[in-house]
């Protein structure tokens, strides 16, 4: 399977516009990339590196399979956006409490 830089860029732009509704600068910051780098990726002018792919996937909850090949369910991205926006408004104490809650919940589900 050949990677198509134009298609990869279109999928990244789709995540940014449809799921996050953010301008390129804000989305680049979210992903830990420069705005210029993100722009080149979105236009397909630059082949995506493993590092950039990892940053985008980590920041958005997207899968590498979706970004590289278009194969994935992206329904979870909207939920991820809501959770990210909520967590962005939390202070450190609240984040620690939320983390403990999620860890407890996860261990409960692991047992069942």
HUTAVEN-V958538 format. One record per residue. N is the residue number from 1. RES is the residue in three letters. PHI is phi in radians with two decimals (* if undefined). NEAR is the number of other ideal C-beta (glycine too) atoms within 8 Angstrom. Layout:
N/RES/PHI/NEAR + N/RES/PHI/NEAR
This chain:
1/UNK/*/3 + 2/UNK/-1.60/3 + 3/UNK/-1.39/7 + 4/UNK/-1.90/7 + 5/UNK/-1.03/11 + 6/UNK/-1.15/8 + 7/UNK/-1.17/9 + 8/UNK/-1.05/14 + 9/UNK/-1.07/13 + 10/UNK/-1.12/10 + 11/UNK/-1.19/11 + 12/UNK/-1.12/13 + 13/UNK/-1.08/9 + 14/UNK/-1.09/9 + 15/UNK/-1.05/15 + 16/UNK/-1.10/12 + 17/UNK/-1.37/9 + 18/UNK/-1.48/7 + 19/UNK/-1.64/13 + 20/UNK/-1.96/11 + 21/UNK/0.84/5 + 22/UNK/-2.04/9 + 23/UNK/-1.18/5 + 24/UNK/-0.97/11 + 25/UNK/-1.06/7 + 26/UNK/-1.17/8 + 27/UNK/-1.13/12 + 28/UNK/-1.07/12 + 29/UNK/-1.09/7 + 30/UNK/-0.98/10 + 31/UNK/-1.57/12 + 32/UNK/1.30/6 + 33/UNK/-2.08/11 + 34/UNK/-1.37/6 + 35/UNK/-1.07/9 + 36/UNK/-1.10/6 + 37/UNK/-1.09/11 + 38/UNK/-1.05/14 + 39/UNK/-1.03/9 + 40/UNK/-1.12/9 + 41/UNK/-1.13/15 + 42/UNK/-1.11/12 + 43/UNK/-1.42/9 + 44/UNK/1.39/12 + 45/UNK/-1.43/7 + 46/UNK/-2.44/9 + 47/UNK/-1.30/5 + 48/UNK/-1.22/10 + 49/UNK/-1.56/6 + 50/UNK/-1.05/5 + 51/UNK/-1.08/6 + 52/UNK/-1.14/12 + 53/UNK/-1.06/12 + 54/UNK/-1.09/8 + 55/UNK/-1.10/11 + 56/UNK/-1.15/14 + 57/UNK/-1.11/12 + 58/UNK/-1.11/6 + 59/UNK/-1.34/8 + 60/UNK/-2.03/13 + 61/UNK/1.39/6 + 62/UNK/-1.28/12 + 63/UNK/-1.78/7 + 64/UNK/-1.10/8 + 65/UNK/-1.06/8 + 66/UNK/-1.21/12 + 67/UNK/-1.12/14 + 68/UNK/-1.34/9 + 69/UNK/-2.17/6 + 70/UNK/1.43/6 + 71/UNK/-1.74/5 + 72/UNK/3.06/8 + 73/UNK/-1.59/4 + 74/UNK/-1.82/9 + 75/UNK/-1.05/6 + 76/UNK/-1.22/8 + 77/UNK/-1.13/12 + 78/UNK/-1.17/8 + 79/UNK/-1.14/8 + 80/UNK/-1.03/11 + 81/UNK/-1.10/10 + 82/UNK/-1.06/8 + 83/UNK/-1.14/8 + 84/UNK/-1.03/8 + 85/UNK/-1.10/8 + 86/UNK/-1.11/8 + 87/UNK/-1.13/9 + 88/UNK/-1.07/6 + 89/UNK/-1.58/5 + 90/UNK/-1.53/9 + 91/UNK/-1.52/5 + 92/UNK/-1.06/6 + 93/UNK/-1.11/6 + 94/UNK/-1.14/8 + 95/UNK/-1.10/10 + 96/UNK/-1.09/8 + 97/UNK/-1.11/8 + 98/UNK/-1.08/10 + 99/UNK/-1.09/8 + 100/UNK/-1.08/8 + 101/UNK/-1.08/8 + 102/UNK/-1.12/8 + 103/UNK/-1.08/8 + 104/UNK/-1.13/8 + 105/UNK/-1.09/8 + 106/UNK/-1.10/8 + 107/UNK/-1.16/8 + 108/UNK/-1.09/8 + 109/UNK/-1.22/7 + 110/UNK/-1.13/6 + 111/UNK/-1.34/5 + 112/UNK/-1.74/4
